[in-house]
Amino acid sequence: MQNQKKIAIVGAGLVGSLLAIYLKKAGHIVHVYDRSPDIRKIQFSGRSINLAMSDRGWKALEVIGVDQEIKKIGLPMEKRAIHLMDQSLNYQKYGKEGESIYSLSRGVLNRKMIDLAEEKGVEFFFEHKVWDVTLGDATLHIGKEEHGEWTDYKYDMIFGSDGAFSRVRHRMQRQSMFNYSQDFLEIGYKELNIPSNADGTHKLDKSSLHIWPRGNFMLIALPNLDGSFTCTLFMPFKGENSFEQLDTKEKLVDFFAKYFPSTKEVIPNLVEDFFKNPKSYLVTMKCFPWTHNDKVALIGDACHAIVPFYGHGMNAGFEDITVLNELMEKYGDDWETIFNEYQNSRKPNTDAIAELSYRNFIEMSTKTADANFLLQKKIEKWFSERHPEKWIPLYSRVTFSHQPYSEALAIGDRQDAIMQEILAIESIEEIWETEPIEQRILQLLRE
């Protein structure tokens, strides 16, 4: 327990709700403000990508004792199911036997997290728009309109957990020596849906993350508890095979018949969903510093928004909380030291997962259908099973361990360079499961 402070969290999303539970448990008065209506009382917006909870996320939930509640609303996915153009299906295991990531509906999870936080005594204030923050004395300025009348809410400390377009960060950006960048992909996404069968079962294998890789665009589908799948179509906004081109029902139907023929029987509401649901954008946002003295700190997407292709936006945000909590336990009430160590330890790792997330789009959309890439994965799996102490695949380092992202990226780059040398060996596709190849990899690891 720390000395009690009155703390405001701006943003009632996943990271804000979990952070509220941690701060409440540490003995603080916690108020959470969100500009939107209570998500538990409204229909979700149709602009979501299902979440993939992995070990980093589970650790944050386990420490605070809510992991079992969350597992009840998720489905384990042990592999990728790759739907090729010829309608054949390839499976790629994510990790070792028993290792899975969990598919979770963002809306369902967010509602649950708010419920759990309220049960712990956290107070939520919805439809409260924060227009500005006085950083020096941790005061929120809240009102219905940006240029209308505002009410001041004074706190001991403020956490900005209000996403990639954070209002708290916006105020911090107006200081000197604050570094900030945002990069939008030329690719956006739309949500689609595969409903359940009449008996509530899934139309596709429910233990897989389904991918239809098509180069610069792709479709993915993640399972839900009710038998449905949340699908996401990623593609360029403009140019060949883009959202711009799919402007009529006929073009859309023809496009899916050509590139995603296996979906014809499972996406009955394709046209309705496509034209009803909004196009959404993908942005990588980086900034520094994340804190202001011992009064204000950013967390989650507010300080490190990433594209969703590694499924680690939520996991990285939850790991922020794990690190923050460990520092709170270590330094007690010395919040200035807590904040400094928090931002300095997390910044290199969130930069690394941003890079990994961008690279994974290339892997998912292009390489998962590439014969050389598939062979590389086979060789890595074979070698790592023979020498688990010498080789852990990059995906496993990121997803099934707590190794810092920056270390995982550096080791992954070295391992990939070794694999490129192995793949260049003549007739490698015929001799990869042999002792000479094993010895060559061991030699390269020693060099």
C-alpha positions as CSV (number, residue, x, y, z in Angstrom):
1,M,0.0,0.0,0.0
2,Q,1.2,3.5,-0.8
3,N,0.2,6.8,0.8
4,Q,-3.3,7.5,-0.6
5,K,-3.5,9.8,-3.5
6,K,-6.5,11.1,-5.5
7,I,-5.8,9.9,-9.0
8,A,-7.6,10.6,-12.3
9,I,-7.3,8.3,-15.3
10,V,-8.4,9.7,-18.6
11,G,-9.8,7.0,-20.9
12,A,-11.9,4.0,-19.8
13,G,-10.5,1.6,-22.4
14,L,-8.7,-1.7,-21.6
15,V,-5.5,-0.2,-20.3
16,G,-7.3,2.6,-18.3
17,S,-9.7,0.1,-16.7
18,L,-6.9,-2.3,-15.7
19,L,-4.7,0.5,-14.4
20,A,-7.6,1.7,-12.3
21,I,-7.8,-1.8,-10.6
22,Y,-4.1,-1.7,-9.8
23,L,-4.1,1.8,-8.4
24,K,-7.2,1.1,-6.3
25,K,-5.5,-2.0,-4.9
26,A,-2.5,0.1,-4.0
27,G,-4.8,2.2,-1.8
28,H,-5.6,5.2,-3.9
29,I,-8.9,7.0,-4.7
30,V,-9.4,6.4,-8.5
31,H,-11.7,8.3,-10.9
32,V,-11.9,7.3,-14.6
33,Y,-13.1,9.9,-17.1
34,D,-14.2,9.0,-20.7
35,R,-15.6,11.2,-23.4
36,S,-17.9,8.5,-24.8
37,P,-21.1,6.9,-23.3
38,D,-20.8,3.9,-21.1
39,I,-19.9,1.0,-23.5
40,R,-22.0,-1.3,-21.4
41,K,-25.1,0.6,-22.5
42,I,-24.5,1.0,-26.2
43,Q,-24.0,-1.1,-29.3
44,F,-20.4,-1.4,-30.3
45,S,-19.4,0.7,-33.3
46,G,-18.4,-1.9,-36.0
47,R,-14.8,-0.7,-36.2
48,S,-13.0,-3.3,-34.2
49,I,-10.3,-5.9,-34.6
50,N,-10.6,-8.8,-32.2
51,L,-7.8,-8.9,-29.6
52,A,-5.2,-11.6,-29.2
53,M,-4.2,-12.0,-25.5
54,S,-0.7,-13.5,-25.0
55,D,1.6,-14.1,-22.1
56,R,2.4,-10.5,-21.4
57,G,-1.3,-9.6,-21.1
58,W,-2.1,-12.6,-19.0
59,K,0.7,-11.8,-16.6
60,A,-0.8,-8.3,-15.9
61,L,-4.2,-10.0,-15.3
62,E,-2.8,-12.8,-13.1
63,V,-1.0,-10.4,-10.7
64,I,-4.2,-8.6,-9.9
65,G,-6.3,-11.8,-9.8
66,V,-8.7,-11.3,-12.7
67,D,-7.2,-13.7,-15.3
68,Q,-9.7,-16.5,-14.7
69,E,-12.6,-14.2,-15.2
70,I,-11.2,-13.0,-18.5
71,K,-10.4,-16.5,-19.7
72,K,-14.1,-17.3,-19.5
73,I,-14.8,-14.8,-22.3
74,G,-12.0,-15.8,-24.7
75,L,-11.2,-18.6,-27.1
76,P,-7.7,-20.2,-27.4
77,M,-6.1,-20.1,-30.9
78,E,-3.2,-22.5,-31.3
79,K,-2.4,-21.9,-34.9
80,R,-2.9,-19.8,-38.1
81,A,-5.1,-21.2,-40.8
82,I,-3.9,-19.9,-44.1
83,H,-6.5,-19.9,-46.9
84,L,-4.7,-19.9,-50.2
85,M,-6.0,-18.7,-53.6
86,D,-6.5,-22.3,-54.8
87,Q,-8.8,-22.8,-51.8
88,S,-6.3,-25.2,-50.1
89,L,-5.7,-24.7,-46.4
90,N,-2.3,-24.6,-44.6
91,Y,-1.9,-24.6,-40.8
92,Q,1.0,-23.0,-38.9
93,K,1.3,-23.7,-35.2
94,Y,2.0,-20.6,-33.1
95,G,4.2,-22.3,-30.6
96,K,4.9,-25.5,-28.8
97,E,2.1,-28.0,-27.8
98,G,-0.2,-26.3,-25.4
99,E,0.7,-22.7,-26.3
100,S,-2.1,-20.5,-27.6
101,I,-3.1,-16.9,-27.9
102,Y,-6.7,-16.0,-26.9
103,S,-9.2,-14.3,-29.1
104,L,-11.3,-11.7,-27.2
105,S,-13.9,-9.4,-28.5
106,R,-12.8,-5.8,-27.7
107,G,-16.3,-4.7,-26.7
108,V,-17.0,-7.8,-24.5
109,L,-13.6,-7.4,-22.8
110,N,-13.9,-3.7,-22.2
111,R,-17.3,-4.1,-20.6
112,K,-15.9,-6.8,-18.3
113,M,-12.9,-4.8,-17.3
114,I,-15.1,-1.8,-16.3
115,D,-17.4,-4.1,-14.3
116,L,-14.3,-5.6,-12.5
117,A,-12.9,-2.1,-11.8
118,E,-16.3,-0.9,-10.4
119,E,-16.5,-3.9,-8.2
120,K,-13.1,-2.9,-6.6
121,G,-14.5,0.6,-5.9
122,V,-13.3,2.6,-8.9
123,E,-15.6,5.4,-10.0
124,F,-16.3,6.0,-13.7
125,F,-17.5,9.2,-15.2
126,F,-18.8,8.8,-18.8
127,E,-19.6,11.5,-21.3
128,H,-17.0,13.7,-19.6
129,K,-14.9,15.4,-22.2
130,V,-11.4,16.4,-21.1
131,W,-10.4,19.5,-23.2
132,D,-7.2,20.5,-21.4
133,V,-4.9,19.6,-18.5
134,T,-2.9,21.8,-16.3
135,L,0.2,19.7,-15.9
136,G,1.9,21.5,-13.0
137,D,-0.9,20.8,-10.6
138,A,-2.7,17.9,-12.2
139,T,-6.0,19.6,-13.0
140,L,-8.5,18.4,-15.6
141,H,-10.6,20.8,-17.5
142,I,-13.9,19.2,-18.5
143,G,-16.9,20.4,-20.4
144,K,-19.5,19.6,-23.0
145,E,-18.0,21.8,-25.7
146,E,-14.4,22.7,-26.5
147,H,-15.1,26.5,-26.5
148,G,-17.9,26.3,-23.9
149,E,-17.9,26.4,-20.1
150,W,-15.4,24.1,-18.4
151,T,-15.3,22.7,-14.9
152,D,-11.9,22.2,-13.1
153,Y,-11.2,18.9,-11.4
154,K,-8.0,18.9,-9.3
155,Y,-6.1,15.7,-8.5
156,D,-2.8,14.6,-7.0
157,M,-1.9,12.7,-10.2
158,I,-3.3,12.1,-13.7
159,F,-2.7,9.2,-16.1
160,G,-3.5,9.7,-19.8
161,S,-4.8,6.4,-21.1
162,D,-6.9,8.0,-23.8
163,G,-5.5,6.4,-26.9
164,A,-3.5,7.4,-30.0
165,F,-5.1,10.8,-30.2
166,S,-4.8,11.5,-26.5
167,R,-5.9,14.8,-25.1
168,V,-3.5,14.5,-22.2
169,R,-0.6,14.0,-24.6
170,H,-1.8,16.9,-26.7
171,R,-1.2,19.2,-23.8
172,M,2.2,17.6,-23.1
173,Q,3.2,18.2,-26.8
174,R,2.9,21.9,-26.3
175,Q,5.9,21.9,-24.1
176,S,9.4,22.4,-25.4
177,M,11.7,19.3,-25.7
178,F,8.7,17.0,-26.3
179,N,9.3,14.6,-29.2
180,Y,6.3,13.3,-31.2
181,S,5.7,11.5,-34.5
182,Q,2.8,9.7,-36.1
183,D,2.8,7.6,-39.3
184,F,-0.3,6.5,-41.0
185,L,-0.3,3.4,-43.2
186,E,-1.7,3.7,-46.7
187,I,-3.7,0.7,-45.7
188,G,-7.0,0.8,-43.7
189,Y,-9.5,-1.8,-42.5
190,K,-13.2,-2.7,-42.4
191,E,-14.9,-5.0,-40.0
192,L,-17.0,-7.9,-41.5
193,N,-18.7,-10.8,-39.8
194,I,-19.1,-14.6,-40.1
195,P,-22.2,-15.5,-38.2
196,S,-22.5,-18.8,-36.3
197,N,-24.3,-21.9,-37.7
198,A,-28.0,-22.2,-36.7
199,D,-27.0,-24.4,-33.7
200,G,-24.5,-21.9,-32.5
201,T,-21.4,-23.7,-33.7
202,H,-18.5,-22.1,-35.7
203,K,-18.5,-22.3,-39.5
204,L,-14.7,-22.5,-39.5
205,D,-12.1,-24.1,-37.1
206,K,-12.5,-22.1,-33.9
207,S,-9.0,-22.9,-32.6
208,S,-7.3,-20.9,-35.5
209,L,-6.7,-17.4,-36.5
210,H,-7.8,-17.5,-40.2
211,I,-5.8,-15.5,-42.8
212,W,-6.5,-15.0,-46.5
213,P,-3.1,-13.5,-47.6
214,R,-3.2,-11.7,-50.9
215,G,-0.1,-9.6,-51.1
216,N,-0.9,-5.9,-50.4
217,F,-4.3,-6.8,-48.9
218,M,-5.7,-9.6,-46.7
219,L,-8.7,-10.8,-44.8
220,I,-8.4,-12.2,-41.2
221,A,-11.0,-13.8,-39.0
222,L,-10.9,-14.5,-35.2
223,P,-13.5,-16.6,-33.3
224,N,-16.0,-15.4,-30.8
225,L,-17.7,-17.3,-28.0
226,D,-21.1,-17.1,-29.6
227,G,-20.0,-19.1,-32.7
228,S,-19.3,-16.1,-34.9
229,F,-16.0,-14.7,-36.2
230,T,-15.0,-11.1,-36.3
231,C,-13.4,-10.5,-39.7
232,T,-11.2,-7.7,-40.8
233,L,-10.4,-6.7,-44.3
234,F,-7.1,-4.8,-44.6
235,M,-6.4,-3.1,-47.9
236,P,-5.1,0.1,-49.5
237,F,-7.4,3.1,-49.5
238,K,-6.5,3.9,-53.1
239,G,-5.0,2.2,-56.2
240,E,-5.3,-1.3,-57.5
241,N,-7.3,-3.7,-55.2
242,S,-8.3,-0.9,-52.9
243,F,-11.3,0.4,-50.9
244,E,-11.6,3.2,-53.5
245,Q,-12.4,0.6,-56.2
246,L,-15.0,-1.3,-54.3
247,D,-17.7,1.3,-54.7
248,T,-20.6,-0.8,-55.9
249,K,-22.3,-4.1,-54.8
250,E,-21.3,-5.7,-58.0
251,K,-17.6,-4.8,-57.8
252,L,-17.5,-6.0,-54.2
253,V,-19.1,-9.4,-54.9
254,D,-16.9,-9.9,-57.9
255,F,-13.8,-9.0,-55.9
256,F,-14.6,-11.5,-53.1
257,A,-15.5,-14.2,-55.7
258,K,-12.0,-13.7,-57.3
259,Y,-9.8,-13.3,-54.2
260,F,-11.7,-14.9,-51.3
261,P,-13.9,-17.6,-53.0
262,S,-13.9,-19.8,-49.9
263,T,-15.8,-17.1,-48.0
264,K,-18.9,-17.1,-50.2
265,E,-20.8,-19.5,-48.0
266,V,-19.7,-18.1,-44.6
267,I,-20.1,-14.3,-45.0
268,P,-23.8,-14.0,-45.9
269,N,-24.0,-10.3,-45.1
270,L,-20.9,-9.2,-47.0
271,V,-22.6,-6.4,-48.9
272,E,-24.5,-5.0,-46.0
273,D,-21.6,-5.1,-43.6
274,F,-19.1,-3.7,-46.1
275,F,-21.1,-0.6,-46.9
276,K,-22.5,-0.1,-43.4
277,N,-19.2,-0.3,-41.4
278,P,-16.7,2.6,-41.5
279,K,-13.2,2.4,-43.0
280,S,-10.7,2.8,-40.2
281,Y,-7.1,4.0,-40.2
282,L,-3.9,2.5,-38.9
283,V,-1.3,4.7,-37.2
284,T,2.0,4.3,-35.4
285,M,2.6,7.0,-32.8
286,K,5.7,7.6,-30.8
287,C,6.5,10.3,-28.3
288,F,8.9,11.1,-25.4
289,P,8.9,12.0,-22.5
290,W,5.8,10.1,-21.2
291,T,5.7,11.9,-17.9
292,H,5.7,15.4,-16.4
293,N,7.4,15.5,-13.0
294,D,5.5,13.3,-10.5
295,K,2.1,14.6,-11.6
296,V,1.2,13.3,-15.1
297,A,2.0,10.1,-17.0
298,L,0.9,8.6,-20.3
299,I,0.3,4.9,-20.7
300,G,-0.7,2.5,-23.5
301,D,-1.7,3.8,-26.9
302,A,-1.4,7.4,-25.6
303,C,2.4,7.1,-25.7
304,H,3.0,4.2,-28.1
305,A,0.2,3.4,-30.5
306,I,1.1,0.6,-33.0
307,V,-0.5,-1.2,-35.9
308,P,-2.3,-4.4,-35.0
309,F,-0.5,-7.0,-37.0
310,Y,1.4,-8.6,-34.1
311,G,-1.7,-8.5,-31.9
312,H,0.3,-6.7,-29.2
313,G,-1.3,-3.2,-28.7
314,M,-3.2,-4.4,-25.7
315,N,-0.5,-6.7,-24.5
316,A,2.1,-3.9,-24.6
317,G,-0.3,-1.6,-22.8
318,F,-0.9,-4.2,-20.1
319,E,2.9,-4.8,-19.8
320,D,3.2,-1.0,-19.1
321,I,1.0,-1.6,-16.1
322,T,3.1,-4.7,-15.0
323,V,6.3,-2.6,-15.1
324,L,4.7,0.4,-13.4
325,N,3.3,-1.8,-10.6
326,E,6.8,-3.4,-10.0
327,L,8.3,0.1,-9.7
328,M,5.5,1.1,-7.3
329,E,6.4,-1.9,-5.1
330,K,10.1,-1.1,-5.3
331,Y,10.0,2.7,-4.7
332,G,6.9,3.2,-2.6
333,D,5.8,6.8,-2.7
334,D,8.8,8.1,-4.7
335,W,6.7,8.8,-7.8
336,E,9.3,10.9,-9.6
337,T,11.7,7.9,-9.6
338,I,8.8,5.5,-10.5
339,F,7.9,7.7,-13.5
340,N,11.4,8.1,-14.7
341,E,12.3,4.4,-14.6
342,Y,8.9,3.5,-16.1
343,Q,9.4,5.7,-19.2
344,N,13.1,4.9,-19.7
345,S,12.6,1.1,-19.4
346,R,9.5,1.0,-21.6
347,K,10.4,3.3,-24.4
348,P,13.0,1.1,-26.2
349,N,10.6,-1.9,-25.9
350,T,7.6,-0.1,-27.3
351,D,9.6,1.2,-30.2
352,A,10.7,-2.4,-30.9
353,I,7.1,-3.8,-30.9
354,A,6.1,-1.0,-33.2
355,E,8.7,-2.2,-35.7
356,L,7.8,-5.8,-35.2
357,S,4.1,-5.0,-35.7
358,Y,4.8,-3.3,-39.0
359,R,6.9,-6.2,-40.2
360,N,4.3,-8.7,-39.3
361,F,1.9,-7.2,-41.8
362,I,4.3,-8.2,-44.6
363,E,4.6,-11.6,-43.1
364,M,0.8,-12.2,-42.7
365,S,-0.2,-10.7,-46.1
366,T,2.6,-12.0,-48.3
367,K,5.0,-14.5,-46.7
368,T,2.5,-16.9,-45.1
369,A,1.7,-18.1,-48.7
370,D,5.4,-18.2,-49.7
371,A,7.1,-21.6,-50.0
372,N,10.5,-20.3,-48.8
373,F,9.0,-18.7,-45.8
374,L,7.1,-21.9,-44.9
375,L,10.3,-23.9,-45.3
376,Q,12.1,-21.4,-43.0
377,K,9.4,-21.9,-40.3
378,K,9.7,-25.7,-40.6
379,I,13.5,-25.5,-40.2
380,E,13.3,-23.2,-37.2
381,K,10.7,-25.4,-35.5
382,W,12.8,-28.6,-36.2
383,F,16.0,-27.0,-34.9
384,S,14.4,-25.3,-31.9
385,E,12.9,-28.7,-30.8
386,R,16.4,-30.2,-31.0
387,H,18.1,-27.3,-29.3
388,P,15.5,-25.4,-27.3
389,E,18.3,-23.7,-25.2
390,K,19.9,-22.3,-28.4
391,W,16.9,-21.3,-30.6
392,I,13.6,-19.8,-29.7
393,P,11.6,-18.5,-32.7
394,L,11.0,-14.8,-32.8
395,Y,7.2,-15.2,-32.5
396,S,7.6,-17.3,-29.4
397,R,9.9,-14.7,-27.8
398,V,7.4,-12.0,-28.4
399,T,4.2,-13.9,-27.6
400,F,5.0,-16.7,-25.2
401,S,7.7,-15.0,-23.0
402,H,8.3,-11.9,-21.1
403,Q,11.7,-11.1,-22.7
404,P,11.9,-7.4,-23.4
405,Y,10.7,-6.6,-26.9
406,S,13.9,-4.9,-27.8
407,E,15.9,-8.0,-27.0
408,A,13.5,-10.2,-28.9
409,L,13.8,-8.0,-32.0
410,A,17.7,-8.0,-31.9
411,I,17.9,-11.8,-31.5
412,G,15.2,-12.3,-34.1
413,D,17.1,-10.3,-36.6
414,R,20.3,-12.4,-36.0
415,Q,18.3,-15.6,-36.3
416,D,16.7,-14.5,-39.5
417,A,20.1,-13.7,-41.0
418,I,21.2,-17.2,-40.1
419,M,18.1,-18.7,-41.8
420,Q,18.7,-16.7,-45.0
421,E,22.2,-18.4,-45.2
422,I,20.6,-21.8,-44.6
423,L,17.9,-21.3,-47.2
424,A,20.5,-20.4,-49.8
425,I,22.1,-23.8,-49.5
426,E,21.6,-25.8,-52.7
427,S,18.7,-28.3,-52.5
428,I,17.9,-27.2,-49.0
429,E,14.2,-28.2,-49.4
430,E,15.4,-31.8,-49.7
431,I,18.1,-31.9,-47.1
432,W,16.9,-29.6,-44.3
433,E,16.2,-32.3,-41.8
434,T,19.8,-33.6,-41.7
435,E,22.8,-33.5,-39.5
436,P,24.9,-31.3,-41.8
437,I,22.2,-28.6,-41.7
438,E,22.0,-28.9,-37.9
439,Q,25.7,-28.5,-37.6
440,R,25.8,-25.6,-40.0
441,I,23.2,-23.7,-37.9
442,L,25.1,-24.4,-34.7
443,Q,28.3,-23.1,-36.4
444,L,26.6,-19.9,-37.5
445,L,25.2,-19.4,-33.9
446,R,28.8,-19.6,-32.6
447,E,30.2,-17.1,-35.0
